[in-house]
Amino acid sequence: MLVIYGGLFFALFIKIVHIQATGVVNGQVLEARAAALYEKEAVLTAERGKILDRGGSALRRIH
């Protein structure tokens, strides 16, 4: 029983070391897959805040 579990542990350990060393799983490069998953480009337009008086009305800008 110890030999079976020891062999399974060793096989799993070898698989993890192989993934860490090569960065490839099932023919897919993990770095490229992660980049496609998490890197997104978007433009966020920001609207400046308004200063409000006590009544909730926006103050006008005086030049």
DSSP file (Angstrom, degrees, kcal/mol; ACC not computed):
  #  RESIDUE AA STRUCTURE BP1 BP2  ACC     N-H-->O    O-->H-N    N-H-->O    O-->H-N    TCO  KAPPA ALPHA  PHI   PSI    X-CA   Y-CA   Z-CA
    1    1 A M     >        0   0    0      0, 0.0     4,-2.3     0, 0.0     5,-0.3   0.000 360.0 360.0 360.0 -40.7    0.0    0.0    0.0
    2    2 A L  H  >  +     0   0    0      1,-0.2     4,-2.4     2,-0.2     5,-0.2   0.866 360.0  53.3 -64.1 -36.0    2.9    2.4    0.8
    3    3 A V  H  > S+     0   0    0      2,-0.2     4,-2.3     1,-0.2    -1,-0.2   0.897 109.3  48.4 -67.4 -39.7    4.5    1.6   -2.5
    4    4 A I  H  > S+     0   0    0      2,-0.2     4,-2.3     1,-0.2    -2,-0.2   0.954 116.4  41.1 -66.1 -50.6    1.2    2.5   -4.4
    5    5 A Y  H  X S+     0   0    0     -4,-2.3     4,-2.5     1,-0.2    -2,-0.2   0.872 114.8  52.6 -67.1 -36.2    0.7    5.8   -2.6
    6    6 A G  H  X S+     0   0    0     -4,-2.4     4,-2.3    -5,-0.3    -1,-0.2   0.905 110.1  48.5 -63.6 -41.3    4.4    6.6   -2.8
    7    7 A G  H  X S+     0   0    0     -4,-2.3     4,-2.4     2,-0.2    -2,-0.2   0.894 111.6  49.1 -65.6 -41.1    4.3    6.0   -6.5
    8    8 A L  H  X S+     0   0    0     -4,-2.3     4,-2.3     2,-0.2    -2,-0.2   0.910 112.2  48.4 -64.9 -41.9    1.3    8.2   -7.0
    9    9 A F  H  X S+     0   0    0     -4,-2.5     4,-2.6     1,-0.2    -2,-0.2   0.918 112.0  49.3 -62.7 -43.4    2.8   10.9   -5.0
   10   10 A F  H  X S+     0   0    0     -4,-2.3     4,-2.4     2,-0.2    -2,-0.2   0.899 110.5  50.3 -63.7 -41.4    6.0   10.7   -6.9
   11   11 A A  H  X S+     0   0    0     -4,-2.4     4,-2.1     2,-0.2    -1,-0.2   0.907 112.3  47.2 -64.0 -42.1    4.1   10.8  -10.3
   12   12 A L  H  X S+     0   0    0     -4,-2.3     4,-2.3     2,-0.2    -2,-0.2   0.907 111.4  51.2 -64.8 -41.7    2.2   13.9   -9.1
   13   13 A F  H  X S+     0   0    0     -4,-2.6     4,-2.3     1,-0.2    -2,-0.2   0.912 110.0  49.1 -61.7 -43.9    5.5   15.5   -7.9
   14   14 A I  H  X S+     0   0    0     -4,-2.4     4,-2.3     2,-0.2    -1,-0.2   0.895 110.1  51.8 -63.3 -40.9    7.1   14.9  -11.3
   15   15 A K  H  X S+     0   0    0     -4,-2.1     4,-2.2     2,-0.2    -2,-0.2   0.913 110.7  47.7 -62.6 -44.0    4.1   16.3  -13.2
   16   16 A I  H  X S+     0   0    0     -4,-2.3     4,-2.4     2,-0.2    -2,-0.2   0.906 112.0  49.3 -65.0 -42.2    4.2   19.5  -11.1
   17   17 A V  H  X S+     0   0    0     -4,-2.3     4,-2.4     1,-0.2    -1,-0.2   0.899 110.3  51.5 -63.7 -40.1    8.0   19.9  -11.6
   18   18 A H  H  X S+     0   0    0     -4,-2.3     4,-2.5     2,-0.2     5,-0.4   0.916 110.5  48.0 -62.8 -43.6    7.5   19.4  -15.3
   19   19 A I  H  X S+     0   0    0     -4,-2.2     4,-2.4     1,-0.2    -2,-0.2   0.915 113.4  47.9 -63.6 -43.3    4.8   22.1  -15.5
   20   20 A Q  H  < S+     0   0    0     -4,-2.4    -2,-0.2     1,-0.2    -1,-0.2   0.889 115.0  45.6 -64.5 -39.3    7.0   24.5  -13.5
   21   21 A A  H  < S+     0   0    0     -4,-2.4    -2,-0.2    -5,-0.2    -1,-0.2   0.894 127.4  24.1 -73.9 -40.8   10.0   23.9  -15.6
   22   22 A T  H  < S-     0   0    0     -4,-2.5    -3,-0.2    -5,-0.2    -2,-0.2   0.782  85.1-140.3 -99.1 -30.3    8.4   24.1  -19.1
   23   23 A G     <  +     0   0    0     -4,-2.4     7,-2.7    -5,-0.4     8,-0.4   0.699  63.7 118.9  75.4  19.1    5.3   26.2  -18.5
   24   24 A V  E     +A   29   0A   0     -6,-0.3     2,-0.4     5,-0.2    -1,-0.2  -0.968  37.8 178.7-124.1 133.2    3.3   24.0  -20.8
   25   25 A V  E >  S-A   28   0A   0      3,-2.3     3,-2.2    -2,-0.4    -6,-0.0  -0.992  75.9 -15.2-132.7 125.8    0.2   21.9  -20.0
   26   26 A N  T 3  S-     0   0    0     -2,-0.4     3,-0.1     1,-0.3    -1,-0.1   0.844 128.2 -54.0  51.4  39.1   -1.6   19.9  -22.6
   27   27 A G  T 3  S+     0   0    0      1,-0.2     2,-0.5     0, 0.0    -1,-0.3   0.474 113.6 117.4  79.6   2.2    0.2   21.7  -25.4
   28   28 A Q  E <   -A   25   0A   0     -3,-2.2    -3,-2.3     4,-0.0     2,-0.6  -0.880  65.6-129.6-106.6 133.3   -0.9   25.2  -24.1
   29   29 A V  E  >  -A   24   0A   0     -2,-0.5     4,-1.9    -5,-0.2    -5,-0.2  -0.699  15.5-150.8 -79.1 120.5    1.6   27.8  -22.9
   30   30 A L  H  > S+     0   0    0     -7,-2.7     4,-2.6    -2,-0.6     5,-0.2   0.843  91.3  56.8 -65.7 -34.7    0.4   28.9  -19.5
   31   31 A E  H  > S+     0   0    0     -8,-0.4     4,-2.1     1,-0.2    -1,-0.2   0.914 109.6  45.1 -64.2 -42.5    1.9   32.4  -19.8
   32   32 A A  H  > S+     0   0    0      2,-0.2     4,-2.2     1,-0.2    -1,-0.2   0.883 113.2  50.8 -68.3 -38.5    0.0   33.1  -23.0
   33   33 A R  H  X S+     0   0    0     -4,-1.9     4,-1.5     2,-0.2    -2,-0.2   0.909 111.4  47.4 -66.5 -41.7   -3.2   31.7  -21.6
   34   34 A A  H  X S+     0   0    0     -4,-2.6     4,-2.5     2,-0.2     5,-0.3   0.894 110.8  52.1 -66.6 -39.6   -3.0   33.8  -18.5
   35   35 A A  H  X S+     0   0    0     -4,-2.1     4,-2.2     1,-0.2    -2,-0.2   0.911 110.3  47.9 -63.2 -42.2   -2.2   36.9  -20.5
   36   36 A A  H  < S+     0   0    0     -4,-2.2    -1,-0.2     1,-0.2    -2,-0.2   0.822 115.1  47.3 -66.7 -30.4   -5.3   36.4  -22.7
   37   37 A L  H  < S+     0   0    0     -4,-1.5    -2,-0.2    -5,-0.2    -1,-0.2   0.885 125.1  23.7 -79.0 -40.1   -7.4   35.8  -19.6
   38   38 A Y  H  < S+     0   0    0     -4,-2.5     2,-0.8    -5,-0.1    -3,-0.2   0.680 100.2  83.8-107.7 -20.8   -6.3   38.7  -17.5
   39   39 A E     <  +     0   0    0     -4,-2.2     2,-0.4    -5,-0.3    -1,-0.1  -0.770  50.9 159.3 -92.6 114.0   -5.0   41.5  -19.8
   40   40 A K        -     0   0    0     -2,-0.8     2,-0.5     2,-0.1    -3,-0.0  -0.984  29.0-144.1-130.9 143.4   -7.8   43.6  -21.2
   41   41 A E        +     0   0    0     -2,-0.4     2,-0.3     2,-0.0    -2,-0.0  -0.934  30.1 154.9-112.9 125.6   -7.5   47.0  -22.6
   42   42 A A        -     0   0    0     -2,-0.5     2,-0.6     2,-0.0    -2,-0.1  -0.996  37.1-130.5-147.5 145.7  -10.2   49.5  -22.1
   43   43 A V        -     0   0    0     -2,-0.3     2,-0.6     2,-0.0    -2,-0.0  -0.872  20.7-159.1 -99.0 123.5  -10.5   53.3  -22.0
   44   44 A L        -     0   0    0     -2,-0.6     2,-0.5     2,-0.0    -2,-0.0  -0.900   5.3-151.2-103.7 120.2  -12.3   54.7  -19.0
   45   45 A T        -     0   0    0     -2,-0.6     2,-0.4     2,-0.0    -2,-0.0  -0.793  13.4-151.6 -91.9 129.5  -13.6   58.2  -19.4
   46   46 A A        -     0   0    0     -2,-0.5     2,-0.5     0, 0.0    -2,-0.0  -0.818   4.1-150.2-104.3 138.4  -13.8   60.0  -16.1
   47   47 A E        -     0   0    0     -2,-0.4     2,-0.0     1,-0.0    -2,-0.0  -0.917  26.2-119.8-104.7 129.0  -16.3   62.8  -15.3
   48   48 A R        -     0   0    0     -2,-0.5     2,-0.0     1,-0.1    -1,-0.0  -0.343  32.6-107.8 -67.0 147.7  -15.0   65.4  -12.9
   49   49 A G        -     0   0    0      1,-0.1     2,-0.4    -2,-0.0    -1,-0.1  -0.306  26.9-127.9 -73.1 159.4  -17.0   65.7   -9.7
   50   50 A K        -     0   0    0     -2,-0.0     2,-0.6     8,-0.0    -1,-0.1  -0.862  12.7-128.5-109.5 142.9  -19.2   68.7   -9.0
   51   51 A I        -     0   0    0     -2,-0.4     8,-2.9     8,-0.3     2,-0.3  -0.813  30.9-158.4 -90.5 125.3  -19.1   70.8   -5.9
   52   52 A L  B     -B   58   0B   0     -2,-0.6     6,-0.2     6,-0.2     2,-0.1  -0.758   7.6-136.4-107.6 149.2  -22.5   71.0   -4.4
   53   53 A D    >   -     0   0    0      4,-2.5     3,-1.7    -2,-0.3    -1,-0.1  -0.236  45.7 -81.4 -87.6-173.3  -24.0   73.6   -2.0
   54   54 A R  T 3  S+     0   0    0      1,-0.3    -1,-0.0     2,-0.1    -2,-0.0   0.841 130.4  52.9 -59.6 -33.5  -26.1   72.8    1.0
   55   55 A G  T 3  S-     0   0    0      2,-0.1    -1,-0.3     1,-0.0     3,-0.1   0.523 119.2-107.7 -81.9  -4.9  -29.2   72.5   -1.1
   56   56 A G  S <  S+     0   0    0     -3,-1.7     2,-0.3     1,-0.3    -2,-0.1   0.482  74.4 136.7  92.5   3.2  -27.6   70.0   -3.5
   57   57 A S        -     0   0    0      1,-0.1    -4,-2.5    -5,-0.0    -1,-0.3  -0.632  60.0-110.5 -84.7 143.3  -27.2   72.4   -6.4
   58   58 A A  B     -B   52   0B   0     -2,-0.3    -6,-0.2    -6,-0.2     2,-0.2  -0.509  31.1-121.0 -71.9 135.5  -24.0   72.4   -8.3
   59   59 A L        -     0   0    0     -8,-2.9    -8,-0.3    -2,-0.2     2,-0.2  -0.549  27.2-122.0 -75.3 142.1  -21.9   75.5   -7.8
   60   60 A R        -     0   0    0     -2,-0.2     2,-0.4     1,-0.1    -1,-0.1  -0.585  21.4-115.9 -86.0 148.5  -21.1   77.5  -11.0
   61   61 A R        -     0   0    0     -2,-0.2     2,-0.5     2,-0.0    -1,-0.1  -0.705  25.9-154.6 -85.8 129.1  -17.6   78.1  -12.0
   62   62 A I              0   0    0     -2,-0.4    -1,-0.0     1,-0.1     0, 0.0  -0.899 360.0 360.0-106.3 131.0  -16.6   81.8  -12.1
   63   63 A H              0   0    0     -2,-0.5    -1,-0.1     0, 0.0    -2,-0.0   0.444 360.0 360.0 -86.1 360.0  -13.8   82.9  -14.4
